[in-house]
Structure formats: C-alpha cells, structure tokens
C-alpha cells in the first residue's frame, strides 16, 4: 500500500483543524459550521487511517 497519499491527507486534516482553531475569531459565521464539520470528519478519517496503518504494519504485502 502506498502511504504517501495517506500521510499527506493526515497532515492536511490536522493542519486544517489547527488553522480553524487558531483563526476561529476571523472566520465568518456562515462558514464556521461547515468548516468545523468538514474538519471533524477529516480528522476522524485520519485517526481511522492511523489505526489501520498500525494494525497492518507487520503484515507482508
């Protein structure tokens, strides 16, 4: 399995979450709910990918 795209997704999901937390006062109210939901879903998927990669780390290809 190619892990480069997974790693890029995980990093981008956590960066999006961090940017939203740091810039929460300057994001328009109409965009806050949608961006927060999107970031939450992306971070959840990133955690699932991390756990999956840990479970499949020792298996042979």
Biopython code that builds the backbone (N, CA, C, O; Angstrom):
import numpy as np
from Bio.PDB.StructureBuilder import StructureBuilder

atoms = [
    (1, "UNK", "N", (0.845, -1.189, 0.000)),
    (1, "UNK", "CA", (0.000, 0.000, 0.000)),
    (1, "UNK", "C", (0.882, 1.239, 0.000)),
    (1, "UNK", "O", (1.888, 1.307, 0.705)),
    (2, "UNK", "N", (0.490, 2.201, -0.791)),
    (2, "UNK", "CA", (1.234, 3.450, -0.878)),
    (2, "UNK", "C", (0.827, 4.365, 0.269)),
    (2, "UNK", "O", (-0.347, 4.710, 0.404)),
    (3, "UNK", "N", (1.789, 4.757, 1.091)),
    (3, "UNK", "CA", (1.488, 5.543, 2.285)),
    (3, "UNK", "C", (1.707, 7.040, 2.097)),
    (3, "UNK", "O", (1.392, 7.819, 2.996)),
    (4, "UNK", "N", (2.237, 7.459, 0.957)),
    (4, "UNK", "CA", (2.488, 8.890, 0.758)),
    (4, "UNK", "C", (1.194, 9.698, 0.743)),
    (4, "UNK", "O", (1.105, 10.737, 1.397)),
    (5, "UNK", "N", (0.214, 9.238, 0.017)),
    (5, "UNK", "CA", (-1.048, 9.986, -0.056)),
    (5, "UNK", "C", (-1.783, 9.951, 1.283)),
    (5, "UNK", "O", (-2.436, 10.925, 1.656)),
    (6, "UNK", "N", (-1.680, 8.843, 2.004)),
    (6, "UNK", "CA", (-2.291, 8.757, 3.330)),
    (6, "UNK", "C", (-1.638, 9.740, 4.284)),
    (6, "UNK", "O", (-2.325, 10.424, 5.042)),
    (7, "UNK", "N", (-0.336, 9.811, 4.250)),
    (7, "UNK", "CA", (0.389, 10.730, 5.125)),
    (7, "UNK", "C", (0.059, 12.186, 4.798)),
    (7, "UNK", "O", (-0.090, 13.005, 5.704)),
    (8, "UNK", "N", (-0.054, 12.506, 3.528)),
    (8, "UNK", "CA", (-0.405, 13.867, 3.127)),
    (8, "UNK", "C", (-1.813, 14.212, 3.606)),
    (8, "UNK", "O", (-2.047, 15.324, 4.079)),
    (9, "UNK", "N", (-2.759, 13.266, 3.489)),
    (9, "UNK", "CA", (-4.113, 13.512, 3.965)),
    (9, "UNK", "C", (-4.134, 13.732, 5.468)),
    (9, "UNK", "O", (-4.809, 14.644, 5.945)),
    (10, "UNK", "N", (-3.408, 12.914, 6.225)),
    (10, "UNK", "CA", (-3.387, 13.042, 7.686)),
    (10, "UNK", "C", (-2.817, 14.394, 8.093)),
    (10, "UNK", "O", (-3.370, 15.062, 8.967)),
    (11, "UNK", "N", (-1.730, 14.797, 7.476)),
    (11, "UNK", "CA", (-1.116, 16.090, 7.804)),
    (11, "UNK", "C", (-2.053, 17.235, 7.448)),
    (11, "UNK", "O", (-2.201, 18.177, 8.227)),
    (12, "UNK", "N", (-2.686, 17.165, 6.285)),
    (12, "UNK", "CA", (-3.580, 18.257, 5.879)),
    (12, "UNK", "C", (-4.829, 18.327, 6.758)),
    (12, "UNK", "O", (-5.327, 19.419, 7.028)),
    (13, "UNK", "N", (-5.339, 17.186, 7.207)),
    (13, "UNK", "CA", (-6.512, 17.195, 8.085)),
    (13, "UNK", "C", (-6.186, 17.850, 9.412)),
    (13, "UNK", "O", (-6.958, 18.678, 9.894)),
    (14, "UNK", "N", (-5.059, 17.498, 10.014)),
    (14, "UNK", "CA", (-4.692, 18.099, 11.281)),
    (14, "UNK", "C", (-4.320, 19.579, 11.127)),
    (14, "UNK", "O", (-4.573, 20.376, 12.030)),
    (15, "UNK", "N", (-3.729, 19.943, 10.007)),
    (15, "UNK", "CA", (-3.424, 21.363, 9.770)),
    (15, "UNK", "C", (-4.698, 22.181, 9.607)),
    (15, "UNK", "O", (-4.784, 23.300, 10.113)),
    (16, "UNK", "N", (-5.694, 21.633, 8.902)),
    (16, "UNK", "CA", (-6.965, 22.333, 8.765)),
    (16, "UNK", "C", (-7.620, 22.542, 10.123)),
    (16, "UNK", "O", (-8.142, 23.622, 10.403)),
    (17, "UNK", "N", (-7.596, 21.522, 10.960)),
    (17, "UNK", "CA", (-8.150, 21.656, 12.303)),
    (17, "UNK", "C", (-7.418, 22.701, 13.120)),
    (17, "UNK", "O", (-8.043, 23.493, 13.826)),
    (18, "UNK", "N", (-6.086, 22.707, 13.028)),
    (18, "UNK", "CA", (-5.298, 23.682, 13.781)),
    (18, "UNK", "C", (-5.546, 25.104, 13.294)),
    (18, "UNK", "O", (-5.653, 26.026, 14.103)),
    (19, "UNK", "N", (-5.637, 25.286, 11.992)),
    (19, "UNK", "CA", (-5.894, 26.622, 11.442)),
    (19, "UNK", "C", (-7.274, 27.114, 11.862)),
    (19, "UNK", "O", (-7.435, 28.286, 12.199)),
    (20, "UNK", "N", (-8.261, 26.240, 11.844)),
    (20, "UNK", "CA", (-9.600, 26.655, 12.265)),
    (20, "UNK", "C", (-9.647, 27.032, 13.736)),
    (20, "UNK", "O", (-10.350, 27.967, 14.120)),
    (21, "UNK", "N", (-8.897, 26.302, 14.563)),
    (21, "UNK", "CA", (-8.867, 26.642, 15.987)),
    (21, "UNK", "C", (-8.156, 27.972, 16.208)),
    (21, "UNK", "O", (-8.613, 28.791, 17.006)),
    (22, "UNK", "N", (-7.039, 28.197, 15.508)),
    (22, "UNK", "CA", (-6.274, 29.434, 15.705)),
    (22, "UNK", "C", (-6.987, 30.657, 15.132)),
    (22, "UNK", "O", (-6.842, 31.758, 15.662)),
    (23, "UNK", "N", (-7.748, 30.478, 14.064)),
    (23, "UNK", "CA", (-8.381, 31.609, 13.388)),
    (23, "UNK", "C", (-9.893, 31.650, 13.614)),
    (23, "UNK", "O", (-10.625, 32.176, 12.776)),
    (24, "UNK", "N", (-10.366, 31.102, 14.732)),
    (24, "UNK", "CA", (-11.808, 30.992, 14.951)),
    (24, "UNK", "C", (-12.514, 32.328, 15.049)),
    (24, "UNK", "O", (-13.711, 32.402, 14.769)),
    (25, "UNK", "N", (-11.829, 33.372, 15.432)),
    (25, "UNK", "CA", (-12.482, 34.678, 15.554)),
    (25, "UNK", "C", (-12.592, 35.415, 14.226)),
    (25, "UNK", "O", (-13.431, 36.304, 14.083)),
    (26, "UNK", "N", (-11.759, 35.061, 13.257)),
    (26, "UNK", "CA", (-11.777, 35.787, 11.994)),
    (26, "UNK", "C", (-12.533, 35.050, 10.882)),
    (26, "UNK", "O", (-12.689, 35.593, 9.789)),
    (27, "UNK", "N", (-13.005, 33.828, 11.139)),
    (27, "UNK", "CA", (-13.778, 33.100, 10.145)),
    (27, "UNK", "C", (-15.220, 33.597, 10.201)),
    (27, "UNK", "O", (-15.793, 33.695, 11.286)),
    (28, "UNK", "N", (-15.819, 33.912, 9.047)),
    (28, "UNK", "CA", (-17.209, 34.382, 9.045)),
    (28, "UNK", "C", (-18.157, 33.344, 9.646)),
    (28, "UNK", "O", (-17.931, 32.141, 9.521)),
    (29, "UNK", "N", (-19.201, 33.812, 10.286)),
    (29, "UNK", "CA", (-20.133, 32.938, 10.999)),
    (29, "UNK", "C", (-20.795, 31.931, 10.068)),
    (29, "UNK", "O", (-21.059, 30.800, 10.476)),
    (30, "UNK", "N", (-21.067, 32.319, 8.830)),
    (30, "UNK", "CA", (-21.728, 31.418, 7.891)),
    (30, "UNK", "C", (-20.834, 30.236, 7.517)),
    (30, "UNK", "O", (-21.342, 29.158, 7.207)),
    (31, "UNK", "N", (-19.520, 30.420, 7.540)),
    (31, "UNK", "CA", (-18.598, 29.357, 7.160)),
    (31, "UNK", "C", (-18.157, 28.491, 8.334)),
    (31, "UNK", "O", (-17.674, 27.378, 8.125)),
    (32, "UNK", "N", (-18.312, 28.973, 9.553)),
    (32, "UNK", "CA", (-17.795, 28.259, 10.727)),
    (32, "UNK", "C", (-18.353, 26.856, 10.857)),
    (32, "UNK", "O", (-17.595, 25.903, 11.042)),
    (33, "UNK", "N", (-19.660, 26.714, 10.765)),
    (33, "UNK", "CA", (-20.286, 25.409, 10.985)),
    (33, "UNK", "C", (-19.862, 24.405, 9.916)),
    (33, "UNK", "O", (-19.545, 23.260, 10.240)),
    (34, "UNK", "N", (-19.851, 24.811, 8.661)),
    (34, "UNK", "CA", (-19.457, 23.915, 7.571)),
    (34, "UNK", "C", (-17.996, 23.515, 7.641)),
    (34, "UNK", "O", (-17.651, 22.348, 7.453)),
    (35, "UNK", "N", (-17.135, 24.495, 7.913)),
    (35, "UNK", "CA", (-15.710, 24.180, 8.011)),
    (35, "UNK", "C", (-15.407, 23.304, 9.216)),
    (35, "UNK", "O", (-14.568, 22.407, 9.136)),
    (36, "UNK", "N", (-16.076, 23.553, 10.322)),
    (36, "UNK", "CA", (-15.861, 22.738, 11.514)),
    (36, "UNK", "C", (-16.323, 21.301, 11.280)),
    (36, "UNK", "O", (-15.646, 20.360, 11.694)),
    (37, "UNK", "N", (-17.452, 21.127, 10.632)),
    (37, "UNK", "CA", (-17.930, 19.781, 10.321)),
    (37, "UNK", "C", (-17.004, 19.041, 9.373)),
    (37, "UNK", "O", (-16.711, 17.860, 9.565)),
    (38, "UNK", "N", (-16.547, 19.746, 8.349)),
    (38, "UNK", "CA", (-15.613, 19.146, 7.402)),
    (38, "UNK", "C", (-14.307, 18.757, 8.077)),
    (38, "UNK", "O", (-13.781, 17.670, 7.838)),
    (39, "UNK", "N", (-13.786, 19.635, 8.915)),
    (39, "UNK", "CA", (-12.546, 19.341, 9.623)),
    (39, "UNK", "C", (-12.723, 18.169, 10.582)),
    (39, "UNK", "O", (-11.826, 17.335, 10.708)),
    (40, "UNK", "N", (-13.856, 18.097, 11.254)),
    (40, "UNK", "CA", (-14.102, 16.991, 12.179)),
    (40, "UNK", "C", (-14.157, 15.655, 11.449)),
    (40, "UNK", "O", (-13.595, 14.665, 11.916)),
    (41, "UNK", "N", (-14.829, 15.626, 10.311)),
    (41, "UNK", "CA", (-14.905, 14.392, 9.523)),
    (41, "UNK", "C", (-13.523, 14.001, 9.001)),
    (41, "UNK", "O", (-13.152, 12.828, 9.037)),
    (42, "UNK", "N", (-12.765, 14.981, 8.518)),
    (42, "UNK", "CA", (-11.424, 14.686, 8.015)),
    (42, "UNK", "C", (-10.504, 14.171, 9.126)),
    (42, "UNK", "O", (-9.723, 13.247, 8.897)),
    (43, "UNK", "N", (-10.587, 14.750, 10.313)),
    (43, "UNK", "CA", (-9.750, 14.306, 11.423)),
    (43, "UNK", "C", (-10.172, 12.905, 11.868)),
    (43, "UNK", "O", (-9.315, 12.093, 12.218)),
    (44, "UNK", "N", (-11.465, 12.608, 11.861)),
    (44, "UNK", "CA", (-11.935, 11.266, 12.196)),
    (44, "UNK", "C", (-11.397, 10.235, 11.201)),
    (44, "UNK", "O", (-10.935, 9.166, 11.600)),
    (45, "UNK", "N", (-11.456, 10.553, 9.925)),
    (45, "UNK", "CA", (-10.925, 9.648, 8.901)),
    (45, "UNK", "C", (-9.417, 9.498, 9.062)),
    (45, "UNK", "O", (-8.884, 8.406, 8.861)),
    (46, "UNK", "N", (-8.720, 10.574, 9.422)),
    (46, "UNK", "CA", (-7.278, 10.497, 9.632)),
    (46, "UNK", "C", (-6.944, 9.566, 10.791)),
    (46, "UNK", "O", (-6.001, 8.781, 10.696)),
    (47, "UNK", "N", (-7.703, 9.641, 11.887)),
    (47, "UNK", "CA", (-7.474, 8.728, 13.007)),
    (47, "UNK", "C", (-7.735, 7.280, 12.592)),
    (47, "UNK", "O", (-6.995, 6.379, 12.989)),
    (48, "UNK", "N", (-8.773, 7.053, 11.803)),
    (48, "UNK", "CA", (-9.057, 5.702, 11.329)),
    (48, "UNK", "C", (-7.913, 5.194, 10.456)),
    (48, "UNK", "O", (-7.520, 4.033, 10.572)),
    (49, "UNK", "N", (-7.377, 6.038, 9.593)),
    (49, "UNK", "CA", (-6.247, 5.636, 8.750)),
    (49, "UNK", "C", (-4.999, 5.353, 9.572)),
    (49, "UNK", "O", (-4.243, 4.437, 9.248)),
    (50, "UNK", "N", (-4.772, 6.123, 10.631)),
    (50, "UNK", "CA", (-3.622, 5.876, 11.504)),
    (50, "UNK", "C", (-3.762, 4.524, 12.195)),
    (50, "UNK", "O", (-2.812, 3.742, 12.232)),
    (51, "UNK", "N", (-4.939, 4.248, 12.739)),
    (51, "UNK", "CA", (-5.160, 2.965, 13.417)),
    (51, "UNK", "C", (-5.043, 1.813, 12.427)),
    (51, "UNK", "O", (-4.448, 0.784, 12.750)),
    (52, "UNK", "N", (-5.597, 1.966, 11.230)),
    (52, "UNK", "CA", (-5.496, 0.918, 10.214)),
    (52, "UNK", "C", (-4.050, 0.656, 9.832)),
    (52, "UNK", "O", (-3.648, -0.499, 9.690)),
    (53, "UNK", "N", (-3.273, 1.695, 9.665)),
    (53, "UNK", "CA", (-1.871, 1.502, 9.301)),
    (53, "UNK", "C", (-1.083, 0.849, 10.426)),
    (53, "UNK", "O", (-0.143, 0.099, 10.164)),
    (54, "UNK", "N", (-1.453, 1.125, 11.688)),
    (54, "UNK", "CA", (-0.791, 0.461, 12.805)),
    (54, "UNK", "C", (-1.138, -1.026, 12.849)),
    (54, "UNK", "O", (-0.277, -1.847, 13.165)),
    (55, "UNK", "N", (-2.379, -1.383, 12.538)),
    (55, "UNK", "CA", (-2.772, -2.788, 12.542)),
    (55, "UNK", "C", (-2.131, -3.567, 11.397)),
    (55, "UNK", "O", (-1.828, -4.750, 11.551)),
    (56, "UNK", "N", (-1.923, -2.922, 10.255)),
    (56, "UNK", "CA", (-1.368, -3.616, 9.098)),
    (56, "UNK", "C", (0.133, -3.409, 8.948)),
    (56, "UNK", "O", (0.696, -3.753, 7.909)),
    (57, "UNK", "N", (0.779, -2.866, 9.939)),
    (57, "UNK", "CA", (2.201, -2.547, 9.843)),
    (57, "UNK", "C", (3.062, -3.803, 9.681)),
    (57, "UNK", "O", (4.005, -3.796, 8.890)),
    (58, "UNK", "N", (2.764, -4.858, 10.397)),
    (58, "UNK", "CA", (3.609, -6.036, 10.371)),
    (58, "UNK", "C", (3.249, -7.066, 9.326)),
    (58, "UNK", "O", (3.974, -8.047, 9.161)),
    (59, "UNK", "N", (2.147, -6.874, 8.613)),
    (59, "UNK", "CA", (1.733, -7.874, 7.633)),
    (59, "UNK", "C", (2.555, -7.750, 6.365)),
    (59, "UNK", "O", (3.006, -6.666, 5.997)),
    (60, "UNK", "N", (2.742, -8.897, 5.698)),
    (60, "UNK", "CA", (3.508, -8.898, 4.462)),
    (60, "UNK", "C", (2.624, -8.512, 3.292)),
    (60, "UNK", "O", (1.409, -8.700, 3.357)),
    (61, "UNK", "N", (3.209, -7.966, 2.201)),
    (61, "UNK", "CA", (2.405, -7.489, 1.065)),
    (61, "UNK", "C", (1.744, -8.567, 0.284)),
    (61, "UNK", "O", (1.045, -8.285, -0.689)),
]
sb = StructureBuilder()
sb.init_structure("model")
sb.init_model(0)
sb.init_chain("A")
sb.init_seg("    ")
for serial, (resi, resn, name, xyz) in enumerate(atoms, 1):
    if name == "N":
        sb.init_residue(resn, " ", resi, " ")
    sb.init_atom(name, np.array(xyz, "f"), 0.0, 1.0, " ", f" {name:<3s}", serial, name[0])
structure = sb.get_structure()
